Amino acid sequence: MSDVKLELNKQGRGAFNVYVDDAKAGEMEVAKIGNDLVVYHTEVQPQYEGKGFAKELLNAMVDYARQHKLKVIPLCPYTLAQFKRHPDLYDDVWNKSWKTKEA
C-alpha cells in the first residue's frame, strides 16, 4: 500500500512524496508561488516504475491545487504531457497563461 505526503519547507518548496512500506518510491518536486503551484519534476525509483505511482503523485498534486484554489504551472514534462492528453481532467487547475515550451 502506498501513501502520498506533501512535504514543503517554509519557502513553499518541496515535493509530493510517495512511500511504499516506509520506503520513498517517488517524488514530484513543486513550489507554491503566490496562487500558483509550479511542478518541476516527477521521478519514480526504478524498482517502482510501471506501478502507477507517477499517476498517484499527479492526482495528489491536482487535489491539493483544487483544495487550495491554486493554478498549476506544469514545467515537468510528465505533468505537461498528462495535462495536454487529458485537458478535460485538468483545465480547471492549468495555468495556461504561463508560457511553456512546446514539446
C-alpha positions as CSV (number, residue, x, y, z in Angstrom):
1,M,0.0,0.0,0.0
2,S,1.3,3.5,-0.9
3,D,1.0,6.8,0.9
4,V,1.5,10.2,-0.7
5,K,2.6,13.1,1.5
6,L,3.2,16.7,0.7
7,E,6.4,18.0,2.3
8,L,7.1,21.7,1.9
9,N,9.7,23.9,3.6
10,K,8.9,27.4,4.9
11,Q,9.5,28.9,1.5
12,G,6.9,26.7,-0.1
13,R,9.3,24.4,-1.9
14,G,9.3,20.7,-1.6
15,A,7.7,17.7,-3.1
16,F,4.8,15.3,-3.0
17,N,6.4,12.1,-2.0
18,V,5.0,8.6,-2.4
19,Y,6.0,5.9,0.1
20,V,5.6,2.2,0.0
21,D,6.2,0.4,3.3
22,D,8.1,3.5,4.6
23,A,10.4,3.5,1.5
24,K,10.3,6.5,-0.7
25,A,9.1,5.3,-4.1
26,G,9.0,8.6,-6.0
27,E,8.5,12.3,-5.8
28,M,7.0,15.3,-7.6
29,E,9.1,18.4,-7.0
30,V,6.9,21.5,-6.5
31,A,6.9,25.1,-5.3
32,K,4.0,27.2,-4.1
33,I,4.4,30.7,-5.5
34,G,1.6,33.0,-4.8
35,N,-1.6,31.5,-6.3
36,D,0.4,29.1,-8.5
37,L,1.8,25.6,-7.8
38,V,4.9,25.1,-10.1
39,V,5.6,21.4,-10.9
40,Y,9.3,21.0,-11.8
41,H,10.0,17.2,-12.0
42,T,8.4,13.9,-11.4
43,E,10.5,10.8,-10.7
44,V,9.8,7.2,-9.6
45,Q,12.5,4.9,-8.4
46,P,13.3,2.2,-11.0
47,Q,12.1,-0.7,-8.8
48,Y,8.7,1.0,-8.5
49,E,8.2,2.0,-12.2
50,G,5.1,0.9,-14.0
51,K,3.0,0.6,-10.9
52,G,1.0,3.8,-11.3
53,F,3.0,5.9,-8.7
54,A,3.5,8.9,-11.0
55,K,-0.2,9.0,-11.5
56,E,-0.8,8.9,-7.8
57,L,1.6,11.8,-7.4
58,L,-0.3,13.7,-10.2
59,N,-3.6,13.1,-8.6
60,A,-2.5,14.2,-5.1
61,M,-1.0,17.4,-6.6
62,V,-4.1,18.2,-8.6
63,D,-6.3,17.5,-5.5
64,Y,-4.1,19.8,-3.4
65,A,-4.3,22.6,-6.1
66,R,-8.1,22.3,-6.2
67,Q,-8.4,22.4,-2.4
68,H,-6.2,25.4,-2.1
69,K,-7.5,27.2,-5.2
70,L,-4.1,27.2,-6.9
71,K,-3.3,27.1,-10.6
72,V,-0.7,24.6,-11.8
73,I,2.3,25.6,-13.9
74,P,3.4,22.2,-15.4
75,L,7.1,22.7,-16.2
76,C,7.6,18.9,-15.6
77,P,7.4,17.0,-18.9
78,Y,5.2,14.2,-17.4
79,T,2.7,16.6,-15.9
80,L,2.6,18.8,-19.0
81,A,2.0,15.6,-21.1
82,Q,-0.8,14.5,-18.9
83,F,-2.4,17.9,-18.9
84,K,-2.3,18.0,-22.7
85,R,-3.5,14.4,-23.1
86,H,-6.5,14.9,-20.7
87,P,-7.4,18.6,-20.8
88,D,-11.0,17.8,-19.6
89,L,-9.5,16.5,-16.3
90,Y,-7.1,19.4,-15.6
91,D,-8.4,22.6,-17.3
92,D,-9.7,23.9,-14.1
93,V,-6.2,24.0,-12.5
94,W,-4.0,24.5,-15.5
95,N,-2.4,28.0,-15.7
96,K,-2.3,28.3,-19.4
97,S,-1.2,31.9,-19.3
98,W,2.3,30.7,-18.3
99,K,4.5,30.4,-21.3
100,T,5.9,26.9,-21.6
101,K,8.0,25.4,-24.4
102,E,6.1,23.1,-26.7
103,A,7.4,19.5,-26.6
